[in-house]
Amino acid sequence: MTVLIAYASTGGGTEGIAGWIAEELRDAGLDVDLSPAAQVHDVSGYQALILGSALYAAGWHPDARHFTRRFAGGFADRPVWLFSSGPLDTSADDGPVTPGRHAQEAMRELPAREHVTFGGRMTTDARGWLGFLARRMAREGHAGDFRNPDRVRAWARDIARTLAMEAAGRRPR
C-alpha cells in the first residue's frame, strides 16, 4: 500500500510534522511518498492520503486549498486523513480543536475520515510578510515550537494500524 502525505508549509513546521508521520508509516511497513502539496499532479497511484496544512489566521495555506480543489472527489473510494498545524501554544494538546473553514471544506471534498490539529511552530527567521509577522509575534511572546512529536507519532501509528487492519479485511475498532 502506498500512502501520499502531502503538506503545505511556509516555515517548515508542518513539513516537519509530515516527516514524523512518514517515519511512523514507513516503520509500520507502508510505502510513503512525502511531497509538498503544490508538487502533486497525479494521485492515481495512491491507496490513501494524509494532507496537512499550516494555519494562518485560522485559514489553511493556499497550497492545501488548491490541492483540495484539484483532487476533490478523487479520494472518494480511498481513506483520507487531514491535519492542521498552527496554534502557537499547547491548546491543541488539551483536546479536540474544531477545524477551520478550509479544513471543513477539505473534509467534505476529499472526503476525509478525520481531522486533527497539532501545535505549530513560529520562528523569527522567516522572510517577507511572514518574517514581519513572525518578528512581531515574537515580540508579543508567540514565537516558539509548540509541536508535540509524541502526539503526532501516536496519531500516525493509529493510521498505520487502521490501514493494516483494512488491508487484512478486518474492521478497525
N, C-alpha and C positions, 0 to 999 in steps of 0.2 A: 504494500500500500504506500502510495506517495502522497504526502501532505504538503500543501503550499502554505507557507507562512509569509504573508505579505504585510508590510508595515509602512506607515507614513510618519516620518520623524524629521524634525529640523535640527535639533540639538543633540541627537544621538541617544537620548534616554529611552525612547520607545524602541529604537533599534536594539538596544541592549536587552530589553525585556524579550523581544522577539528571539534574540540569540539564546537566552536562557531556555525559552520554550523549545527551540530547535534542539538544544543539547539533550533535554529530557526525552523528547520523542525519539531522537536517534538512539539514546541509551536503551529505549524500550524496543528497539529493532525496527523502527519505521524509517522509510526513506523520506527525507525532508528537503524541500527547496525553500531557501530563505531569500527573499527578494524585496527590495523597495517596491511599494505598490505601483508607482509610476512606470516601472520597468516590466510589469507583467502584461503580456499581449495575448496570451492564449492560456486558457485554464482547462482545456480538454483532457490533459493527461493526469489530472489530479483527482484523487478519490476523496479528499477532504480539504477544508480551508480553515485557516486561522488568520483573521485580519485584525490588525491593531493600528490604532491611531493615537497620536499625541493630541491632547486637548489644548485649545487656545480660546480663552474666554468661553469655556463650556462647549465650543464647537470643534468638530473634527478637522484635521489637517486636510487641505484641498485634495491632496493625492488620494486619500482614503475615500473621500466623497466621489471623486472621479472613478475610482476603482469600482465602487458600489454601482454607479450608473452604467459603466461599461459592461459589467457582468451580472446585472440584475436578472434574476431568474435562472442564471447559468448554473446554480448550485442547488436547484430545487430537489434533485434526487441524491444529493451528497451532503454529508454533515458539515456544518459551519459553526464556528465559534468566533466571537468578537471580543476585543478588549480595548479599553481606553486607558491612557496613561496621562495623568495630569495634576491631580490635586497636589499642591505644594505644601503638604502637611501629611500627617498619618491618618487622616479621616477615612481613607479608602480601606484601611485595615480594621476599622471599627464596625463595619457591617456593610450590607449592600448599598451601592450608590445608584440612584435612578439614572439610567442612560440619558444622555442629552439628545436633542432633536436629530442630529445626524446619525448617531448610533441607533436610534429607534428606526430611522429610515432604512439603515443597512440591515437591521434585524428583519424588517418586512421584505426588503427587496432581494436579499440573497437566498433564502431566508435562514436565519441563524437559530440555533438551539439555545444559545446562552450569550450574555454579555456580562463582562466583569470589568470593574475599574480598579486600576492599580495606582499607587502613588507615582508621582512624576519626578523629574529631575530638571532643575534650572541652574545653569552655570552662568557665570558672568563673562565668559569669553566668547559669547555669541556675537555675530556681526549683523550689520544692517538694523532694521527696525527691531528685530528680536534682541539684538545686543543692547539697544537703548532700553527696551522693556526689561531685559534681564538686569541691567545695572540699576535701574530704578527699583525693581522688585528686591534686589539685593540690599539696597539702602533701607528698604522697608522690612527687611528680615525674612524674605520669602525664598531666597536662593538656597539651594541645597539639594541633596539626593534623598528622596522620600520613597524610593522603590524598595520593595521587600522581596528579595530574591527567593526566600523560603516559600512565601505565599505564591509567587509566580510559578515556581518549580512544582509545588504541590498541585496547582491547577493543571499544569501541563501533564503531570503523571496521571491525573484523573482522566484527562482526554485520551491519553495513550491506552489506559485500561478500557475505556469505553470503546475505542476503535478495535482493540484486540478482541473484546467480547463479541462485538458485532461481526467481525470477520470470522469468528468461530461459530456464528449462528446463534449466539446467546444474547439475551436481552440484559443490558446493564441495569444494576439496581439503582 
